[in-house]
Amino acid sequence: MKSTTARCLALSVAVSAALTTAGCDSSGDSDADDRASGHKGRGPHVGSVAALRTVARTTDQADSAKVESTTIMGTTMSLTADGALGWADGLQGTLTITYTGGQVADTMRQLGSTSMEARYLHDAYYARMGDRFAARAGGKHWIKYEYEALADLAGGSGAYLKDQMQNTTPNQSVKLLLASGDVRKVGEEKVRGSTTTHYSGTVDVTELAGGDSYLDDDQLADLKRQLEQAGITTEKVDIWVDDEDLLVKKTEKAETTTGTVSSTAYYSDYGSQVSAEEPPAADTADFRDLVGREQPAS
């Protein structure tokens, strides 16, 4: 496999998987009754802040959930993901990721499959490719992305991927709203037949250090660092919460230095059993080996 092809594939798979769990939408309009019709003007509602603090705590303590998501990253890619994730002790679980459009889908199609299995373990993320890819990668179907190794990729973007893959949980969107200083309660709306409360806000990275963040200094600094590493300048966040104070839907639309990234995610069956096994070592290639293969001599 040419080094440039391997590098492109390795990085694109890692990016797409990170975005799948992180979320960021334009496709969030799938339920006609989910539309926002909110308040004008910047500044948080105290009642909304108190409610979202409860949501952040309740969602975090639920430990796991089933996930369905859609992500769009300009012309680079669009994808769907379906599975279950747990976060009691780092991110863990299994998703089926299907590339539905963009350059990454074209690349995956050339490799024989636009769908793959993604496994999240405590120390690494694994992506299962098709037989055509394996034939070009020493017979190995799985690519391993060790989190610590990801941190060395492409400067800040690699560190961002590491953070997202290890630490992202559904309540990250709630934390973003709390940090925005712009959280608003839109009202009650139906999501997949259930009554929910809709909250909305816009995150401006340059204003995260303001006095209305409602997060401690370390949490605020961590959020700001992740957003800046991803090249995000502003992000529109909407969440829908059920009567048990659990996040059931989120949409995010972020403006980055390279374009618009958007996503929608649905969460259900909180507390579901989640498992993910490490693939056989004999069938697994480290992404660093793929990136470094057939590098031209200097």
C-alpha positions as CSV (number, residue, x, y, z in Angstrom):
1,M,0.0,0.0,0.0
2,K,1.4,3.4,-0.9
3,S,2.3,5.4,2.2
4,T,0.1,8.4,1.2
5,T,-2.9,6.1,0.8
6,A,-2.2,4.5,4.2
7,R,-1.7,7.9,5.9
8,C,-4.9,9.3,4.4
9,L,-6.9,6.2,5.5
10,A,-5.5,6.0,8.9
11,L,-6.1,9.6,9.7
12,S,-9.6,9.8,8.2
13,V,-10.8,6.8,10.1
14,A,-9.6,8.2,13.3
15,V,-11.2,11.6,12.7
16,S,-14.5,10.2,11.7
17,A,-14.7,7.9,14.7
18,A,-13.9,10.8,17.0
19,L,-16.6,12.9,15.5
20,T,-19.1,10.1,15.8
21,T,-18.8,10.1,19.6
22,A,-18.3,13.8,19.9
23,G,-21.1,14.9,17.7
24,C,-21.4,18.2,16.2
25,D,-25.8,19.0,13.0
26,S,-27.5,20.0,10.1
27,S,-29.2,16.7,9.9
28,G,-30.8,17.2,13.3
29,D,-34.1,18.2,11.7
30,S,-35.1,14.6,11.2
31,D,-38.1,15.0,13.6
32,A,-40.4,17.7,12.3
33,D,-41.6,18.5,15.8
34,D,-38.0,19.0,17.1
35,R,-37.5,22.5,15.7
36,A,-36.2,25.3,17.8
37,S,-38.2,28.5,18.2
38,G,-36.3,30.1,21.0
39,H,-35.5,33.2,22.9
40,K,-33.4,36.1,21.5
41,G,-30.4,37.7,23.1
42,R,-27.3,36.3,24.8
43,G,-27.2,35.5,28.5
44,P,-28.1,32.4,30.5
45,H,-31.4,31.6,32.2
46,V,-30.7,30.7,35.9
47,G,-33.4,28.0,35.9
48,S,-31.9,26.5,32.8
49,V,-28.4,26.4,34.3
50,A,-29.6,24.6,37.4
51,A,-31.6,22.1,35.3
52,L,-28.6,21.4,33.1
53,R,-26.3,20.8,36.1
54,T,-28.7,18.1,37.1
55,V,-28.7,16.7,33.6
56,A,-24.9,16.6,33.4
57,R,-24.7,14.7,36.7
58,T,-27.5,12.3,35.9
59,T,-26.3,11.5,32.4
60,D,-22.7,11.0,33.6
61,Q,-23.8,8.6,36.4
62,A,-25.9,6.5,33.9
63,D,-22.6,5.0,32.7
64,S,-23.8,3.7,29.3
65,A,-26.3,4.1,26.5
66,K,-27.3,3.0,23.0
67,V,-26.3,5.6,20.4
68,E,-27.4,6.5,16.9
69,S,-25.7,9.4,15.2
70,T,-25.2,11.2,11.9
71,T,-22.1,13.3,11.2
72,I,-21.3,15.6,8.2
73,M,-17.9,17.2,7.6
74,G,-18.3,19.3,4.5
75,T,-17.2,17.4,1.4
76,T,-14.8,15.3,3.3
77,M,-17.3,12.8,4.6
78,S,-20.7,12.0,6.0
79,L,-21.4,9.0,8.1
80,T,-23.9,7.2,10.4
81,A,-23.1,5.3,13.6
82,D,-25.1,2.8,15.6
83,G,-24.2,0.8,18.7
84,A,-23.6,1.2,22.5
85,L,-21.0,3.1,24.5
86,G,-20.1,3.1,28.2
87,W,-18.1,5.7,30.1
88,A,-17.9,4.5,33.7
89,D,-14.1,4.0,33.4
90,G,-13.1,5.7,30.1
91,L,-14.9,5.3,26.8
92,Q,-15.7,1.7,25.9
93,G,-18.1,0.0,23.5
94,T,-18.8,-1.0,19.9
95,L,-20.2,1.0,17.0
96,T,-21.0,0.2,13.4
97,I,-19.9,3.1,11.3
98,T,-21.2,3.5,7.7
99,Y,-19.7,6.2,5.4
100,T,-22.5,7.6,3.3
101,G,-20.7,10.3,1.3
102,G,-17.7,12.5,0.7
103,Q,-14.1,11.8,0.0
104,V,-13.7,9.3,2.8
105,A,-16.6,7.2,1.5
106,D,-14.9,7.2,-1.9
107,T,-11.7,6.0,-0.3
108,M,-13.5,3.3,1.7
109,R,-15.4,2.2,-1.4
110,Q,-12.1,1.7,-3.2
111,L,-11.0,-0.5,-0.3
112,G,-14.1,-2.7,-0.7
113,S,-16.5,-1.6,2.0
114,T,-18.1,1.7,3.2
115,S,-19.0,0.1,6.6
116,M,-16.8,-0.9,9.4
117,E,-16.9,-2.0,13.1
118,A,-15.3,0.3,15.6
119,R,-14.3,-0.8,19.1
120,Y,-13.4,1.5,21.9
121,L,-11.2,0.1,24.7
122,H,-9.5,1.8,27.6
123,D,-6.1,2.2,25.9
124,A,-6.9,2.1,22.2
125,Y,-9.5,2.3,19.4
126,Y,-9.8,-0.4,16.8
127,A,-11.4,-0.2,13.3
128,R,-12.2,-3.3,11.3
129,M,-11.7,-2.9,7.5
130,G,-12.8,-5.2,4.7
131,D,-11.0,-8.0,2.9
132,R,-9.7,-5.8,0.1
133,F,-8.0,-3.6,2.6
134,A,-6.6,-6.6,4.4
135,A,-5.1,-7.9,1.1
136,R,-3.1,-4.6,0.9
137,A,-2.2,-4.5,4.6
138,G,-0.4,-7.8,5.2
139,G,-3.6,-9.8,5.5
140,K,-4.8,-7.8,8.6
141,H,-8.3,-6.5,8.9
142,W,-8.1,-4.4,12.1
143,I,-6.3,-1.1,12.5
144,K,-5.3,-0.1,16.1
145,Y,-5.1,3.5,17.2
146,E,-3.4,3.7,20.5
147,Y,-4.6,6.8,22.3
148,E,-1.2,7.9,23.4
149,A,0.2,7.6,19.9
150,L,-2.7,9.6,18.5
151,A,-1.6,12.5,20.7
152,D,1.5,12.8,18.5
153,L,-0.5,13.2,15.3
154,A,-0.6,16.5,13.4
155,G,0.2,18.7,16.3
156,G,-2.9,19.8,18.3
157,S,-5.3,17.9,16.2
158,G,-3.9,14.6,17.4
159,A,-4.2,15.6,21.0
160,Y,-7.8,16.6,20.3
161,L,-8.5,13.2,18.8
162,K,-7.0,11.5,21.9
163,D,-9.1,13.6,24.2
164,Q,-12.3,13.0,22.2
165,M,-11.8,9.2,22.0
166,Q,-11.0,8.8,25.6
167,N,-13.2,11.3,27.3
168,T,-16.3,12.1,25.3
169,T,-19.6,11.2,26.9
170,P,-23.2,12.4,26.1
171,N,-22.9,15.1,28.8
172,Q,-20.1,16.9,27.0
173,S,-22.8,18.7,25.1
174,V,-24.4,19.8,28.4
175,K,-21.0,21.0,29.6
176,L,-20.6,23.0,26.4
177,L,-24.0,24.7,27.0
178,L,-23.0,25.5,30.6
179,A,-19.7,27.0,29.5
180,S,-21.3,29.1,26.8
181,G,-23.0,31.6,29.1
182,D,-25.9,31.5,26.5
183,V,-28.0,28.5,27.5
184,R,-31.8,29.0,27.0
185,K,-34.8,26.8,27.6
186,V,-36.7,26.6,24.3
187,G,-39.7,24.6,25.5
188,E,-41.3,21.2,25.5
189,E,-41.0,19.1,22.3
190,K,-41.6,15.6,21.1
191,V,-38.6,13.4,20.3
192,R,-39.4,10.0,18.8
193,G,-42.8,10.2,20.5
194,S,-41.6,11.2,24.0
195,T,-42.0,14.5,25.7
196,T,-38.7,16.3,26.2
197,T,-37.4,19.7,27.3
198,H,-35.3,21.5,24.6
199,Y,-32.3,23.7,25.6
200,S,-30.2,25.7,23.2
201,G,-27.1,27.9,23.1
202,T,-24.1,29.1,21.1
203,V,-20.6,28.6,22.3
204,D,-18.0,31.3,21.4
205,V,-14.5,30.1,22.2
206,T,-13.3,33.6,22.8
207,E,-15.9,34.1,25.5
208,L,-15.5,30.8,27.4
209,A,-13.4,32.5,30.0
210,G,-16.2,34.7,31.1
211,G,-17.7,34.8,34.6
212,D,-20.9,33.0,33.5
213,S,-19.3,29.7,32.6
214,Y,-20.7,27.8,35.6
215,L,-17.8,25.3,35.4
216,D,-14.7,25.3,37.5
217,D,-11.4,26.7,36.1
218,D,-10.0,23.2,35.2
219,Q,-13.2,22.1,33.4
220,L,-13.4,25.4,31.5
221,A,-9.7,25.3,30.5
222,D,-10.1,21.7,29.3
223,L,-13.1,22.6,27.1
224,K,-11.4,25.6,25.7
225,R,-8.3,23.6,24.9
226,Q,-10.3,20.9,23.1
227,L,-12.2,23.4,21.0
228,E,-9.1,25.3,20.0
229,Q,-7.2,22.2,19.1
230,A,-10.1,21.2,16.8
231,G,-10.0,24.6,15.2
232,I,-13.5,25.4,16.4
233,T,-14.4,29.1,16.7
234,T,-18.2,28.9,17.4
235,E,-20.6,26.0,18.0
236,K,-24.4,25.9,18.1
237,V,-25.6,23.3,20.6
238,D,-29.1,22.0,21.1
239,I,-30.1,19.2,23.5
240,W,-33.4,17.5,24.4
241,V,-33.8,16.0,27.9
242,D,-36.4,13.5,29.1
243,D,-38.4,13.5,32.4
244,E,-35.6,11.4,34.1
245,D,-33.0,14.2,33.4
246,L,-31.3,12.2,30.8
247,L,-30.0,13.5,27.5
248,V,-32.0,11.8,24.6
249,K,-30.9,13.9,21.7
250,K,-28.3,16.5,20.8
251,T,-27.4,18.4,17.7
252,E,-24.2,20.4,17.2
253,K,-23.0,22.6,14.4
254,A,-19.5,23.9,14.6
255,E,-17.6,26.5,12.6
256,T,-14.0,25.5,12.3
257,T,-10.9,26.8,10.6
258,T,-11.5,24.3,7.8
259,G,-15.2,24.5,7.4
260,T,-18.5,23.4,9.0
261,V,-18.9,20.2,11.0
262,S,-22.4,19.1,12.0
263,S,-24.0,16.1,13.7
264,T,-27.0,14.7,15.5
265,A,-27.0,11.9,18.1
266,Y,-29.8,10.0,19.8
267,Y,-29.3,8.2,23.1
268,S,-31.5,5.5,24.6
269,D,-31.5,2.5,27.0
270,Y,-29.2,4.2,29.5
271,G,-27.5,1.6,31.7
272,S,-27.3,-1.0,28.9
273,Q,-24.7,-3.7,29.0
274,V,-21.7,-2.6,27.0
275,S,-18.7,-4.8,26.0
276,A,-15.8,-4.5,23.6
277,E,-13.1,-7.1,23.1
278,E,-9.6,-6.5,21.8
279,P,-9.3,-8.0,18.3
280,P,-6.8,-10.9,17.7
281,A,-3.3,-9.5,17.5
282,A,-2.5,-11.6,14.4
283,D,-5.3,-9.8,12.6
284,T,-4.4,-6.3,13.8
285,A,-2.0,-3.6,12.3
286,D,-0.9,-0.6,14.2
287,F,-1.8,2.6,12.3
288,R,1.7,3.9,12.8
289,D,3.1,1.0,10.8
290,L,0.6,1.8,8.0
291,V,1.5,5.4,8.0
292,G,5.2,4.7,7.9
293,R,5.0,1.9,5.3
294,E,6.9,2.6,2.0
295,Q,7.9,6.1,3.0
296,P,10.3,7.5,0.4
297,A,13.9,7.6,1.3
298,S,15.2,10.9,2.5
